[in-house]
Amino acid sequence: MTDKTTHAIHASTYRVAGPEDKRIMAVSAALDLIGKRAALVTSHGVLEYEMAKLSDYADQIQAAIDKK
């Protein structure tokens, strides 16, 4: 499956999901971003800092997806 197809499937899944499932998807995306950032940064405390911002990141992801 191509990236384009995968993104289309995720987008249509998100559109029909309920509020709780949408939140789970946003948190999952935020955790993926945090994990990738933490793997690239060598300074101490980055993971803790990023995890403290998890809810903010998920809020921003949901707002960006829901923006029309």
C-alpha positions as CSV (number, residue, x, y, z in Angstrom):
1,M,0.0,0.0,0.0
2,T,1.3,3.4,-0.9
3,D,1.6,6.3,1.6
4,K,-1.1,8.1,-0.3
5,T,-3.5,5.2,0.1
6,T,-2.6,4.8,3.7
7,H,-3.3,8.4,4.4
8,A,-6.6,8.3,2.6
9,I,-7.7,5.3,4.7
10,H,-6.7,7.0,8.0
11,A,-8.5,10.2,6.9
12,S,-11.7,8.4,6.2
13,T,-11.4,6.4,9.4
14,Y,-11.0,9.6,11.4
15,R,-14.0,11.3,9.7
16,V,-16.4,8.5,10.9
17,A,-14.8,8.0,14.3
18,G,-16.5,9.1,17.5
19,P,-14.9,11.8,19.8
20,E,-13.1,9.2,22.0
21,D,-11.6,7.4,19.0
22,K,-10.5,10.7,17.4
23,R,-8.8,11.6,20.7
24,I,-7.0,8.2,20.7
25,M,-5.8,8.8,17.1
26,A,-4.5,12.3,18.0
27,V,-2.7,11.0,21.1
28,S,-1.2,8.2,19.1
29,A,0.1,10.6,16.5
30,A,1.5,12.9,19.2
31,L,3.2,9.9,20.9
32,D,4.7,8.9,17.5
33,L,6.1,12.5,17.0
34,I,7.4,12.6,20.6
35,G,9.2,9.2,20.1
36,K,10.8,10.4,16.9
37,R,12.0,13.6,18.5
38,A,13.3,11.9,21.6
39,A,15.3,9.5,19.5
40,L,17.0,12.4,17.7
41,V,17.8,14.5,20.7
42,T,20.6,13.6,23.1
43,S,20.0,16.1,25.8
44,H,18.6,14.9,29.1
45,G,15.0,15.6,30.0
46,V,13.7,15.9,26.5
47,L,11.4,12.9,26.8
48,E,9.9,14.2,30.1
49,Y,9.4,17.6,28.6
50,E,7.7,16.3,25.5
51,M,5.5,13.9,27.5
52,A,4.4,16.8,29.7
53,K,3.2,18.5,26.4
54,L,1.4,15.4,25.1
55,S,-2.1,16.7,25.7
56,D,-1.2,20.0,24.1
57,Y,0.2,18.2,21.0
58,A,-2.9,16.0,20.8
59,D,-5.1,19.1,21.0
60,Q,-3.2,20.8,18.2
61,I,-3.3,17.7,16.0
62,Q,-7.1,17.4,16.6
63,A,-7.6,21.0,15.8
64,A,-5.6,20.8,12.6
65,I,-7.5,17.8,11.4
66,D,-10.9,19.2,12.3
67,K,-10.2,22.6,10.7
68,K,-12.4,23.0,7.7
